[in-house]
Structure formats: structure tokens, C-alpha cells
């Protein structure tokens, strides 16, 4: 009998966890709908609710709101904290944005090496915007060694993945001109 009750308890626990995850996704999507309508008050409330449920997409979206000062006072340190939480859960968009925060020192101490590492991870995971930024990091030698071969490679990867890369940036000569090498 004990085994049977334990089995039911485990099933119920799994269902509760599953339903909570589904609910956080629904709440996060409600926040995104409000955000798209520029109803930042509702978006913030929905994102906060989803963040409380551990939703990494909501953490990312709320971080964007704090970084941009949309419906909340602009607060880079708060945005960075939310991004770190989302990155810990594997959120690729948050990884890119936190990488950029590290590159430029937005809300956190400037750390180009850490920024490049985060952006590289996002690019490796297929984020086309991260691929573009990584190409620029290689062209400029920011957080990574200057390497026009890698810069050109990542520009081509970004374009292939759908990022609107200008044709002049698809050559080493174009990249060198951009960064006056």
C-alpha cells in the first residue's frame, strides 16, 4: 500500500510542477502581449509574476524593461541581476544581453573577457545577433584577440542565420576598414 501512495504522490507532485511551468508561460505571454501594446504597467506585473514562478523568458523581458526604462525607472544593476538569473537557467537571449552589459559596463563592472565568453556561448547556440556581435568583437579585438578570419567567419554565420549583415562586412577588407586596421 505504501508504494502505491508514494506513486500517487510523485505523480501529483510532477503534475503540480508541470502545471506551474505552464502557468508561468501563459503569464509571461500575457506580459509580452501587454508589452507589444506598450502597456508597460501590465507587462511589468505579468513579467514579475512569471519571474516569481522562475520563468527565464520573463526575467529577460523584465530586464529589457529595466535597461530601457520602459514603465519602470531605468536600472541597469537590476536588469543585470535579472539577466544573471535567466542565464543561470540557460536563456540564450539573456546570455547575449548580459555579455553586452559586461562589454560596456552597463550596471556591472566592465569585463570584456566575460562579455565575449557569454556572447560566444550565445553565438554557438545559434543566436544570429550574438554571431554578429561576436564578429565585431573579433574585428575590434575586444574581449578576444583581434582575428579578421574569425570576424569574417562569424559575419557569414550571422548572415546565414538571418541577421541583416551589410555585404561590405562580409570581407576582411570591409571589417578592417570599419575598425581602421
C-alpha positions, 0 to 999 in steps of 0.5 A: 500500500505504501508504494502505491501512495508514494506513486500517487504522490510523485505523480501529483507532485510532477503534475503540480510542477508541470502545471506551474511551468505552464502557468508561468508561460501563459503569464509571461505571454500575457506580459509580452502581449501587454508589452507589444501594446506598450502597456508597460504597467501590465507587462511589468506585473505579468513579467514579475509574476512569471519571474516569481514562478522562475520563468527565464523568458520573463526575467529577460523581458523584465530586464529589457524593461529595466535597461530601457526604462520602459514603465519602470525607472531605468536600472541597469544593476537590476536588469543585470541581476535579472539577466544573471538569473535567466542565464543561470537557467540557460536563456540564450537571449539573456546570455547575449544581453548580459555579455553586452552589459559586461562589454560596456559596463552597463550596471556591472563592472566592465569585463570584456573577457566575460562579455565575449565568453557569454556572447560566444556561448550565445553565438554557438547556440545559434543566436544570429545577433550574438554571431554578429556581435561576436564578429565585431568583437573579433574585428575590434579585438575586444574581449578576444584577440583581434582575428579578421578570419574569425570576424569574417567567419562569424559575419557569414554565420550571422548572415546565414542565420538571418541577421541583416549583415551589410555585404561590405562586412562580409570581407576582411577588407570591409571589417578592417576598414570599419575598425581602421586596421 
